[in-house]
Amino acid sequence: MITLRNVRKFYGALEVIKGVDITVEDGEFAVFVGPSGCGKSTLLRMIAGLEGIDEGDLILNGKRINDVPPDKRGIAMVFQSYALYPHMTVSENIGFSLSLKKVPEAEIRKQVEAVAEILQLTDYLDRKPAALSGGQRQRVAIGRAIIKKPSLILFDEPLSNLDSALRVQMRAELQRLHRELKATVVYVTHDQVEAMTMADRIVVLNKGVVAQQGAPMELYHQPDNEFVATFIGSPKMNVLPMTATRRDAGTVRLESPLGLAIDLPDGNGAVPQGEAKLGIRPEHLKLASEGQGDFSAEVVIVERLGVETYLTVGSQQQPIVVRAEGDMTIRPGDRVSLTAERAACHLFDSAGRVIRPAQA
């Protein structure tokens, strides 16, 4: 188990990690995700010991390791660049750390073969990196890490250099590897699809702070703020400016310049009158018969993906994405009626904080 308590990092006067608290349980696959510059790779390097910690505590299995050198932490790291030795074979690359420790050749060969079998590299042990595909090179880099039998494996955007098909394949292989090794994994990515498909726990970072952390579907269905709501999910959540007015003791009316007007329950009076934001995911906007929906809008873009079609409706200033059936015959320029699923709506205040109205 690894715990970060009120961890801070400064570069001169600039604070880049601002009091982060994170706990990753033993055997968990945790993903740090966020936009470029949010601090996720810096946090990973601090855990590895490649960056110092200016304030706070880093605890691994109950022991504070702030001042423990990187090679004494029992942690392995896999980088975005494979960083393989081009003159060495796959076998020599994987077993290099054991060679440095003067482990007997027979034992090195035994451990390399065991790792190669896990990573499906047995047929490539005598090849050099230049003769491998990108996915095979990344597996060699992973093999070099896991042969050390670390207590924690850190991945820093390891799939960024791969094409889309290889990324899908490697995501599946990393999940299989995690199940087989039962290792604790901390994985950094800017790709929320990687985070959603691989993680037991997602930590969403924004500008050096934790915006929210939890299980993937918890963040998807119950975001704490507008940033998490729009970052998690693809396509992202639609967020519409609204004006809120009280209807009665248990209901609030939300109206948009687009013509959307809906009533939502607000039994605890949590929704303030005035400016608010309505968040709704593309799959929770449904096509309705003409004149029967909550509002109508012109279709601007149609993206056909086979099993589903994404419609962008509205204006350039306020585009709204709608998920529809894959065989819809709708074309740009058509006008459609839309209904918002009330139970799937999210409300945010003008600062982007979630508002959770209670049922009346």
N, C-alpha and C positions, 0 to 999 in steps of 0.2 A: 504494500500500500504506500502511496506517495501523497504527501500533503504539502501544500503551499499556504503559508499563513502570512497575510498582510505583506506580500512580497512587493518590493519596489525596485525600480531600476532607473538610474539617471545617466544621461550623457551630458556632462557639464550641468547647466541649469535646466536642461530639458528632461522632464520626467516622462518616460515612455511606458513603464509598467507602474500602475497607480494603485497599489494596495490590493493585490489579487489574492483571493482565497479559493483554493480548489482542492478537492480530495478525490483521488483515483483509487478505487478499491483493488485489492489483490485479484488478479486475473481479468480485470476489466479492460475493454477496448474503448479508450476515451479519445475523442477527436476534438482538437482545438481548431475552430473555424472562424473566419472573419475576413474582411477585405484587406487588401495590401496596406501595410503600415499600422495594423491594429495591435501588433506586439506578439503574435502567436509564435513566430520563429524565435524571437528573443527569449520568450518564456521557455521554449524547448531547449535552447542553448544554455539557459541558466540551470535547468534540470540536469543537463549533461555535464555541467561544469566548465563549459567553454566561455561563459559570461559570468562575471561576478554578481552577487546579490548585494545591493546597497542597504536594504532594510528588509526585515522579515525573516522567516524561517523556512527552510526546505527540509522536510522530514521523510526519510525512506525507511519503512519498516520500524518506526519508532525511534530512529536515530537521526539527529540533526546532522546534515551533511554539507552545510554551507561551505565549510573550509576543507572538505575532503577533495583531493585531486581527482580529475576525471577518470584516470585509470584505476582508481581505488573504489569507485562507486558501484561497480558491478552492473553498469549500464552500457548498452550497445546502441549505436545510432546509425541510421541509414539516411543518406543525404539524397537531395534531388539529383545531383550528378552522381553517376555510378562510382567514379573515382577508383576504377580497377587498374591494376598494373598491366599495361598492354603486353609486356614481354613474358608474363607468366600465364600458365594454363589456368583453366577454371579451378582445377584441383589445388594448384599452388596459391591462387588468390583466396580461396575459401580457407585453406589451412595456414595462411601466413601468420596469423596471430599466435597460433600454437607453435610454429617454427621459432618465433621470437622468444618463446618461453622454453625452448630446448626440449619440447615434448618429443619422445622417441618417434621415429618415422613410422613404425608399424601402428602406433596409437593414432598418429595424425591421419594416416590413411583410413583407419577404421572409422574415425569420427567424421572425416570428409565424406566417406561413402554413405554414412548414415544421414548426414545433412542433405547430400545430393539426392537421396531417395525421397526425402520429405519434399524437396523442391522440384522433383522431377527433372533433375540435371544429370542423372547417371550416365546418359549417353553422350554428354558433352564435356566430361571431365578433362579430356586431353586437348580440347580446343582452346584457342586464345580468344580474348574478348572481341577482336575484330571479326571473328567468324560467327558471332552470335547476334541474334535479334535484340531489339531494345528490351523486350520483356525478359529474355533470357539473361541479359546483363544485369537487369534489376534483381532477378532472382539470385544471381551470384553475389551481388552486394548484400542481399538479405542473408544469404548463407554465411558470408563472412562475419555478419553480426551475430547470428544465432549459435554459431559453433562455440562462442565464448560462454554459452549457457548463462546469459545475463538474467538478472531478476526483473529488469525493465528494458523494453525495446522502444526506442524513439524513432519516429519516421518524420522526416522533414520534406513534405510535398514529393514523395517518391515517384508519383505517377505523372508528374507534369510534363515530362519529356516524351511520353508515349502517345501514340495516336488513339483515337476514341475506342476502336475495337480492342486494342491491347489494354486500355484502362479498365474496360469492363471485365476482361479476363483476369487482370491482376487484382481487381477488387475481390473477385470470388476466391482467388488463390490466397490472398492475405487473410480473408475470413477463415478459410480452411486451415491455414497455418496457425492462426490464433487458437482455433479449437484443438488442434493436435498438440501444440506446445503448452497450452494453458498458461501462457505468459501474460504479464501486464503490458499493455501497449498504450503509448501516447502518440497520436498521429496528428500531424499538422497539415491543413489544406485550406485553400481559399474556395474550394469547390463544395458547395453545400450538398450536391448529389452524392459525392463520396461520403460526406458526413452522415447523411440520412441512411445510406445503404449499409454502412459498415459499423457504426458506433453502437456501443451499449449506452454511452453517455456522450452528449455533445456539450462542449463549452463554447458559447458564442462570445467572441471578444470584439470590442469596439473602442478604439482610441485608448488602449491600455487598461481597460476595465472589463470585468465580466458582465456582459449585458444580460445573460441568463445561462443556466446550465440545467441539464436534465436528460431524460430519455428522448430519442428522436421524435416520437409521436406526441409526447408531452409538449415539446417546443412548437410542434406543428399546430396542435389544436388549442394550446393555451399559452400563447406568447405573452410575455410581461410588458412588452413595449412595441412600438411601431417598427423599430430597427430589426428586432428579431422576427417580427411578423413578416416583413418584406424580404428578409435575408433567407429565411428557411422556407423552402417550397419553390418549385419550378413548374410553370411560370410563377412569378412572385405574386403575393397578395395585392389586389387592387385596394388603394386607399383613397377615399373620396372626401372632400371637404363638405361638411354638413352644418346646418343650423339646428340646434336642439331647442324644443319648446315643450313645456309641461302640458300634458293632455288632462291627466287627472292624477290621483294619488299613486297609481301604480303603473302609469304609462307615460312614455316620452315619445314625441314625434320628431323625426329627423327628416330634414328637407335639403335637397341638393339643387344647385343651379341647373343640373341636367334634367330636372323634372322628376327625379326619384324622391318619393315621400313614403316613409314607412313608420309604423308604430312599433315600438319595442317595449317589453315589460321592464319596469324599473321600480321594483317594490321597496328598495332601500333608499331611493332618491340619490343614487350615486352619480347620475348623469347631470352635470351642471347645465343650466340654460346658456345658450350662446354658441360659440364656435366649438365644433367637435369634428372627429374624423371617423368615418365608417370604413372598416376593413372587411373585405369579402374575397375569398379565393375564387379563381376562375371556375372551378367545378361546382361552386355554390350559387352561380348565376344560371338560371334555367331559361331556355327559350319558351315563350308563351304564345298563345294565339293572339292575333292582332287585336289590340285594345284590351287584352286581359291581363297584361303584365303590370309591374310597378312603374315602368318607364319604357320608352322606346328610343332607339339610337341608330345611326347609320353605320353600316359595316365599312371599315376602312381597309383592313387587311384580312385575308383568309390564308391560314397556314394548315395545309392538309398533311397529316402524319400517318394516315392509314387507319388505325383503329380509332383515332380521335382527330378532331379539327379544332384549331384555336382561331377564334374570331377576335379581332381588335375593333372595337366600336367606339363611337364618341368623336372627340376632337383631338388634334395634335397636342393641345394644352392639357387635356384630361382624357388620355386613352384608357379604355377598360378592356381587359382580356376576359374572354368567355370560352370555356371548354364545351364543345358540342360533339355530337356523334360524328364518326369518321366519314360517313357517306352523305353528309348534308350537301344540298345543292346551292347553298347560299353563295352569293358573289359580292365583291366590293361594290358599294353603291346601294345595295339592298337595305331596307329598314327593317329592324327586328324589334319585337317586344321581349322584355326580360323581367324575370321575377327573382328576387333575392330570397334565399332561404333564411328565415328569421333566426333559427337556432344556431346557424353557422356564422352569424355576423359578429364582428369584433368592434369595440368602441375604444377610441383613444382621445385623450384631451389634446389641447393645442400644443403641448410640449412633447406629445408622443407617448405618454404613459397610459397603460391600459386602464379602462374603466370597466368594472365588473358589476353591472346592475343585477340585482336579485329579482327572482320571479315575484310577481305581486302575490 
